[in-house]
Amino acid sequence: MSYLLDTDIVSNTIKKQPSAALLDRLAAVPRAEQFTSVITLGEMWYGALCSPNAERIRNRIETDVLPRLNVVDFDVDAAAAYANARFELESRGTPVAEADLRIAAIALARGFTLVTGNIRHFARVPGLRVENWL
């Protein structure tokens, strides 16, 4: 099984004191099964720009995150999954934030389980498998 790591999960790994439970779980899953999205990288780089520790955070992303995770794009299959999920969610009156819906669509399109600390938020996305490793 392959996993798409959400922004809160990836950013937790570069905190001064990351979650021990998260680090244990990541160590137990082969790296070939660990992915993150270009959407998450964009959110992390934006977060770095907003931080007084921007240079340190950017360095951690480049030295600790990028070499360790497989990065997946938002592609044609993800676009179709996005459209279907957005239509369903908006029809029910339960939309999801744009970036989060794109992350969910990537997971749906590739058959990944999304790993996030925000289970309740992502659980609304039809067909999306979610786990919380925090």
Buried (B, 14 or more C-beta within 10 A) or exposed (E): EBBBBBBBBBBBBBEEEBBEEBEEBBEEBEEEEBBBBBBBBEBBBEBBEEEEEEEEBBEBBEEEBEEEBEEBEBBEEBBEBBEBBBEBBEEEEEEBEEBBBBBBBBBBBBEBBBBBBBEEBBEBBEEBBBBBBB
